[in-house]
Amino acid sequence: MNNVTKKVSFYYKKCYSSQNETFQVGFGDVNGNFTWDDAIMVSVNDKWFKYEKEIDHSISSFVAIKYTSLNHGIYVDDFSIDVVSYYKAVTNLQVSELAEQSAALTWSAPASGVSYVYQYKKANSEEWSEERSVGSTSVTLYGLEVETSYDFRVKADYGEGHFSNYVSLSAS
């Protein structure tokens, strides 16, 4: 797929020290040529910060973190590289009616002529329901458990295997 954008994200914090810590994030091509971002200085203990940047996949194949201090180091957690769809996602996802064992989801269409895929799960579960398709900008889900929090998500289906990213919502 051409023009694929990827989002690099992670959390960082410094090791316990009285010194400032610095690092750089670099993006490299298949020939090992890296372009380095400006140095990031971390001066606060006990606080996680989020790093996030979108990169053009066609010119960046590798990501590196270069520690540039001579002090104690940094912690890095939840490192991820995710594909960012350039297809517009749904907007205004909301639970319009929450009844005892059902929920009505509504959203706004990103474009005309698209259908939608939705899923749901209990908030404390890792497993999403089977993906289901719908042609309208609303769906009512039945058979939900009383006094249970749920997560819902919807993505636009542009056909031929082209989808937007999911938009998510939690409700109880």
JOVEN-V27282 format. One record per helix or strand. SS is the DSSP state (@ for helix, = for strand). FROM is the first residue (numbers start at 1). LEN is the number of residues. If there is no record, write none. Layout:
# JOVEN-V27282
ss=<SS;SS>
from=<FROM;FROM>
len=<LEN;LEN>
This chain:
# JOVEN-V27282
ss=<=;=;=;=;=;=;=;=;=;=;=;=;=;=;=>
from=<5;21;34;40;49;62;74;91;102;115;132;138;150;162;167>
len=<10;8;3;3;8;6;11;8;7;8;3;5;10;2;5>
